Amino acid sequence: MGRPKRRGGGRVTPKTKRVHFDDELGSDFVFQDRDYRYEAQWQLPDADPHSGFQLNLLARDAECVLEEISASGTVDMNEVDYWSSCIQTAIVTTRSPDGVEPSAVLTHAERVGGPVGAVLAAAVSVYGPPDARPQARRRLRRIRESHADVPAWIEMLGKAEPLRATSTTDRWGEHCEVCIDYRRPDGTEHGVSVSIEPFCLGMATRFTLGAPSTQRATTVSKDQIVEELGLADARAIVTAGLEVRGGFGIDEDGSIADFDEDLWALLEQRLELLPEGGRAPDVSALGAEEGAAHFTDFFSRGPRLGEHPDEMHDLGRTMFVFAMVCRDRDFLRWTPLRVAVFLEDWLPENGLFCRDCNELHEHPPDEEWFSTVESVFPRWLRYAAGRSGLSDDALKENLAAARGPLKQMRRRATDSPR
């Protein structure tokens, strides 16, 4: 499975960065092109070239946000909250080890002063590293005391009252989206949503900031199930997903898996507003040893006509690894969606688990491989259904879900019309 790469250096908010806000109109907010010219008067005397450049970008970015608000005549707090969270990727944390020290950002904010410095300090006071927030609040207070033109709306930054939470799942209970609604002091409501990836250890992905769940209900399809979720449980589920994602660690180049990185700081801050004591769904009781026992039992029965032992056992190891990265880690649980993901995504992207090197890698398909997979995989679905007590109708759905991808797999590799 491919690892997403962290955005490289350069501007803090990318030029013409498109940010999707999941509102009822499906509209996009687009940051306008910004000219991040070097501002010598904002340069800290003792700053190194990299830090100095980043500090100037941050200040210039804050200035552009203020200019856009002034030009529009209105303040969209979703946009401001997004920006305030986004710039945290330029400040040093475990997720952005190449960022600028928070103390340098705050010193720069106070040096710049005025609305620009206040907005920058306010962003750090709400969404910055926890140990830097008290200092940021003190700097913000000093800026406000010395400058009368600080915008009043920065008082609303990060202030939100939790209202409700919902979970939206498909009919098989695989994909899950958690949406948590909040109300700002001005009475407006917004929603923060997170998807829990079922086939990547339950990792949290696809963070969005936009309309509350009550305004998004009309977009739910008939195959989706929406249920109320306790606020404490919502916190526990999303936190567990973030912990899984954090386990991916920092890459060799110093970057970190960062899809949705821009909203990570905001998500953490909103989670802190929720009550504790909730519970995330338990991982399957089936452990690796018990799962391996099922595979051993299945494959000990030997190959059938058209099946080849080496390919058969390679497929078994591959299915075992796939089950280990599913959120529930249930070796016997298969759904039409899980079948499709395994055949259409997992195998093409990751290949087979090789018995010689104990790693997943591409496997050049041949006739022995195709005939084995086309026979063994449906047999495994029947075996798993029998051991797990799956209904006959559900088994038929799984088998039907496998037919098309198996044929397509052979077609793509051999250009065969079969």
C-alpha positions in Angstrom: 0.0 0.0 0.0 1.5 3.3 -1.1 2.5 5.8 1.6 1.4 9.4 1.0 4.3 11.9 1.0 4.5 15.1 3.0 4.3 18.4 1.2 7.8 19.8 0.6 9.1 23.2 1.6 8.2 26.5 0.2 5.1 28.6 1.0 3.1 27.8 4.1 -0.2 27.9 2.4 0.5 26.7 -1.2 -0.2 29.0 -4.0 -3.8 28.4 -5.3 -4.2 25.6 -2.8 -7.6 24.1 -3.2 -9.3 23.2 0.1 -12.5 21.3 0.0 -15.1 22.3 2.5 -17.7 19.6 2.6 -20.7 21.9 2.7 -24.2 21.3 1.3 -23.3 23.0 -2.0 -20.1 20.9 -2.4 -18.2 24.2 -3.0 -14.5 24.7 -2.8 -12.7 27.5 -1.1 -9.6 28.5 -3.0 -6.8 30.6 -1.5 -5.9 33.3 -4.0 -2.4 33.5 -5.5 -0.1 35.2 -3.0 3.2 36.9 -3.6 5.5 35.9 -0.8 8.2 38.4 -1.5 11.0 38.8 0.9 10.1 41.3 3.6 13.4 42.6 5.0 11.8 44.7 7.7 10.3 41.5 9.1 13.5 39.5 9.2 14.8 38.6 12.7 18.4 39.6 13.1 19.5 36.3 14.7 17.3 34.0 12.5 19.0 31.4 10.3 18.1 31.8 6.6 15.6 28.9 6.6 13.8 30.1 9.7 13.8 33.7 8.6 12.3 32.8 5.2 9.6 30.7 6.9 8.8 33.4 9.5 8.4 35.9 6.7 6.0 33.5 4.9 3.9 33.1 8.0 3.6 36.8 8.5 2.9 37.5 4.9 0.3 34.7 4.9 -1.4 36.3 7.9 -1.4 39.6 6.1 -3.1 38.0 3.1 -5.8 36.4 5.2 -6.6 39.8 6.7 -6.6 41.4 3.2 -9.1 38.8 2.0 -11.4 39.3 4.9 -11.2 43.1 4.4 -12.0 42.7 0.7 -15.0 40.4 1.3 -16.4 42.3 4.2 -17.2 39.1 6.0 -15.4 36.6 8.2 -15.8 32.9 7.4 -14.5 31.3 10.6 -14.1 27.9 8.8 -11.6 29.5 6.5 -9.8 31.3 9.3 -9.7 28.1 11.4 -8.5 26.1 8.5 -5.6 28.6 7.9 -4.7 28.7 11.6 -4.5 24.9 11.6 -2.7 24.7 8.3 0.2 26.9 9.3 1.1 24.6 12.2 2.8 22.4 9.7 5.5 25.0 9.5 6.1 24.9 13.3 8.3 22.2 14.7 6.4 19.2 16.2 6.9 15.5 16.0 4.9 15.6 12.7 6.9 18.5 11.3 10.5 18.1 12.6 11.8 20.6 10.0 9.6 23.4 11.2 10.4 26.6 12.9 10.6 26.8 16.7 7.3 28.1 18.3 9.2 30.7 20.3 10.7 32.1 17.2 7.3 32.4 15.6 5.9 34.2 18.6 8.9 36.6 18.8 8.4 37.3 15.2 4.7 37.9 15.7 5.3 40.4 18.4 8.0 42.1 16.4 5.6 42.5 13.4 2.8 43.5 15.8 -0.6 44.9 14.7 -3.3 42.8 13.2 -0.7 40.6 11.4 1.2 39.7 14.6 -2.0 39.3 16.6 -3.5 36.8 14.1 -0.3 34.8 14.0 0.0 34.7 17.8 -3.7 33.8 18.1 -3.3 30.9 15.7 -0.4 29.4 17.8 -2.4 30.1 21.0 -5.2 27.9 19.8 -3.7 25.3 17.5 0.0 25.4 18.2 2.0 22.8 20.3 0.3 22.6 23.7 3.4 23.7 25.6 3.6 26.8 23.4 0.0 28.0 23.9 0.5 29.8 27.2 3.4 31.8 25.8 1.3 32.6 22.7 -1.6 33.9 24.8 0.8 36.2 26.7 2.3 37.5 23.4 -1.2 38.1 22.0 -2.2 40.0 25.1 0.9 42.3 24.8 0.2 42.9 21.1 -3.5 43.8 21.9 -2.3 46.2 24.6 0.0 48.1 22.2 -2.2 48.0 19.1 -5.8 49.1 19.0 -6.5 47.7 15.5 -6.4 44.0 16.4 -9.5 42.3 14.8 -12.2 41.3 17.3 -13.0 38.1 15.4 -9.7 36.4 16.6 -11.5 36.0 20.0 -13.7 33.3 18.3 -10.7 31.3 17.0 -11.0 27.7 18.3 -14.0 28.4 20.5 -16.6 25.8 19.8 -19.2 23.9 21.9 -19.6 20.2 21.1 -23.2 19.5 20.1 -23.6 16.0 18.6 -21.7 13.2 16.8 -22.8 10.7 14.2 -21.3 7.7 12.5 -22.0 6.8 8.9 -21.1 3.3 7.8 -21.8 1.2 4.7 -24.2 -1.7 5.1 -21.3 -4.1 5.8 -19.9 -1.9 8.6 -16.6 -1.5 6.8 -16.1 2.2 6.0 -16.9 4.6 8.8 -17.1 8.4 8.9 -17.4 10.1 12.2 -18.8 13.6 12.1 -18.8 15.9 15.2 -20.8 19.1 15.2 -19.9 22.2 17.1 -21.4 25.7 17.7 -19.4 28.8 17.8 -20.1 31.8 20.1 -21.9 33.6 17.3 -24.4 30.7 17.0 -23.1 29.3 13.7 -22.6 25.5 13.5 -19.9 23.5 11.7 -18.9 19.9 11.5 -15.5 18.2 11.6 -15.5 14.8 10.0 -13.0 11.9 9.9 -13.0 8.7 8.0 -11.7 5.5 9.6 -9.9 3.4 7.0 -11.0 -0.2 7.4 -8.2 -1.7 5.3 -5.3 0.2 6.9 -5.5 -0.8 10.5 -8.4 1.6 11.2 -6.3 4.7 10.4 -7.9 8.1 10.5 -8.0 9.8 7.1 -9.9 12.4 5.1 -10.3 15.2 7.6 -12.9 17.8 6.6 -14.2 21.0 8.0 -17.5 22.2 6.8 -21.2 22.0 7.3 -22.7 20.2 10.3 -24.1 16.7 10.0 -27.6 18.0 10.0 -27.0 19.8 6.7 -25.2 16.8 5.2 -27.9 14.2 5.8 -29.4 14.7 2.4 -26.2 13.5 0.7 -26.3 10.1 2.4 -27.1 7.2 0.1 -29.6 4.5 0.8 -26.8 2.0 1.3 -25.4 4.0 4.2 -26.4 3.8 7.8 -26.3 6.9 10.0 -26.4 6.5 13.7 -26.0 8.8 16.7 -22.7 8.5 18.5 -21.9 9.6 22.0 -19.4 12.5 22.1 -17.0 10.5 24.3 -17.2 7.5 22.0 -16.5 9.8 19.0 -13.4 11.1 20.7 -12.3 7.5 21.5 -12.8 6.3 17.9 -11.0 9.2 16.2 -8.2 9.2 18.8 -7.6 5.5 18.1 -7.5 6.2 14.4 -5.0 9.0 14.9 -2.8 6.8 17.1 -2.7 4.2 14.3 -1.8 6.9 11.8 0.9 8.3 14.0 2.5 4.8 14.1 3.5 5.2 10.5 6.3 7.4 11.8 8.7 9.7 10.0 10.1 8.7 6.6 13.8 8.5 5.9 13.7 11.9 4.2 12.4 13.5 7.5 8.8 13.8 6.3 5.8 12.1 7.6 2.6 10.6 6.1 0.6 13.8 5.9 -2.6 13.5 3.8 -5.0 15.8 5.8 -2.0 17.2 7.7 -3.3 20.7 7.3 -6.3 20.0 9.5 -4.6 17.7 12.0 -4.0 20.5 14.6 -7.6 21.6 14.4 -8.8 18.1 14.8 -6.7 17.6 17.9 -8.0 20.8 19.4 -11.6 20.0 18.7 -11.2 16.5 20.2 -9.9 18.1 23.4 -13.3 19.8 23.8 -15.0 16.4 23.9 -15.6 14.4 27.1 -13.3 11.5 27.9 -14.2 8.0 28.9 -15.6 6.7 25.6 -14.9 3.5 23.9 -13.7 2.6 20.4 -14.9 -0.7 18.8 -12.8 -3.7 20.0 -10.4 -5.4 17.7 -11.5 -8.9 16.8 -10.9 -11.6 19.4 -9.1 -13.6 16.7 -5.4 -13.3 17.2 -2.7 -14.0 14.7 -2.1 -17.5 16.0 -5.8 -18.4 15.7 -5.9 -16.9 12.3 -2.9 -18.8 11.2 -4.5 -22.0 12.5 -7.5 -21.5 10.2 -5.2 -21.0 7.2 -3.2 -24.0 8.1 -6.4 -26.1 8.4 -7.6 -24.9 5.1 -4.4 -25.4 3.1 -3.6 -28.7 4.8 -6.4 -30.2 2.8 -4.2 -30.0 -0.3 -4.8 -28.5 -3.7 -7.7 -29.3 -6.0 -7.5 -29.9 -9.7 -6.0 -26.8 -11.4 -4.5 -25.5 -8.2 -0.7 -25.5 -7.6 0.8 -25.8 -4.1 3.4 -23.0 -4.3 0.9 -20.5 -5.6 -1.7 -21.7 -3.2 0.4 -21.1 -0.2 1.7 -17.8 -1.5 -2.0 -16.7 -1.8 -2.7 -17.9 1.7 0.2 -15.9 3.2 -1.0 -12.8 1.2 -4.6 -13.1 2.5 -3.2 -13.5 6.0 -1.2 -10.3 5.7 -4.2 -8.5 4.3 -6.4 -9.6 7.2 -3.8 -8.3 9.6 -4.1 -4.8 8.3 -7.9 -4.8 8.3 -9.4 -2.7 11.1 -11.1 -5.7 12.8 -8.2 -8.2 12.0 -10.8 -10.9 11.6 -9.4 -13.6 9.3 -12.7 -15.2 8.7 -14.8 -12.1 8.0 -15.3 -11.2 4.4 -17.8 -8.8 2.8 -18.3 -7.9 -0.9 -16.4 -4.7 -0.3 -13.5 -6.5 1.4 -13.4 -9.0 -1.4 -13.3 -6.2 -4.0 -10.5 -4.3 -2.2 -8.4 -7.4 -1.8 -8.6 -8.4 -5.5 -8.8 -5.0 -7.1 -6.5 -2.9 -4.9 -4.4 -5.0 -2.5 -3.1 -7.6 -4.9 -2.2 -5.2 -7.8 -0.6 -2.7 -5.4 1.2 -5.0 -3.0 1.7 -8.2 -4.9 2.2 -11.6 -3.1 3.8 -12.4 0.2 6.9 -14.3 -0.9 7.9 -17.3 1.1 11.6 -16.8 0.2 12.1 -13.2 1.4 9.1 -12.9 3.7 8.0 -9.6 2.0 5.2 -8.5 -0.3 6.4 -7.8 -3.8 5.1 -7.9 -7.4 4.5 -11.4 -8.7 4.6 -11.9 -12.5 1.3 -13.7 -13.1 1.2 -16.9 -15.2 -1.4 -19.6 -15.9 -0.6 -21.5 -12.8 -1.2 -18.4 -10.7 -4.4 -17.5 -12.4 -5.9 -21.0 -12.2 -4.9 -21.3 -8.6 -6.4 -17.9 -7.5 -9.6 -18.5 -9.5 -10.1 -21.7 -7.7 -8.6 -21.2 -4.2 -10.0 -17.8 -3.4 -13.7 -18.8 -3.8 -13.0 -22.0 -1.8 -11.5 -19.9 1.0 -14.6 -17.7 1.0 -16.8 -20.8 1.5 -14.5 -22.1 4.2 -14.5 -18.8 6.1 -18.3 -18.5 5.8 -18.7 -22.0 7.3 -16.3 -21.2 10.2 -17.8 -17.8 11.0 -21.5 -18.8 10.6 -22.1 -16.4 7.6 -25.5 -16.8 6.0 -25.9 -18.4 2.6 -27.2 -15.1 1.1 -24.1 -13.2 2.4 -21.8 -15.9 1.0 -23.5 -15.6 -2.4 -22.8 -11.9 -2.3 -19.1 -12.5 -1.5 -18.8 -15.0 -4.3 -20.5 -12.8 -6.8 -18.2 -9.9 -5.7 -15.2 -12.1 -6.5 -16.2 -13.2 -10.0 -15.8 -9.9 -11.8 -12.4 -8.9 -10.3 -11.0 -12.4 -10.9 -11.9 -12.2 -14.6 -10.7 -8.7 -14.9 -7.4 -9.7 -13.2 -6.7 -12.3 -15.9 -7.9 -9.9 -18.6 -5.5 -7.1 -17.6 -2.5 -9.4 -17.5 -3.2 -11.6 -20.5 -5.5 -9.5 -22.7 -7.6 -12.6 -22.8 -11.3 -12.3 -23.6 -12.0 -15.1 -21.2 
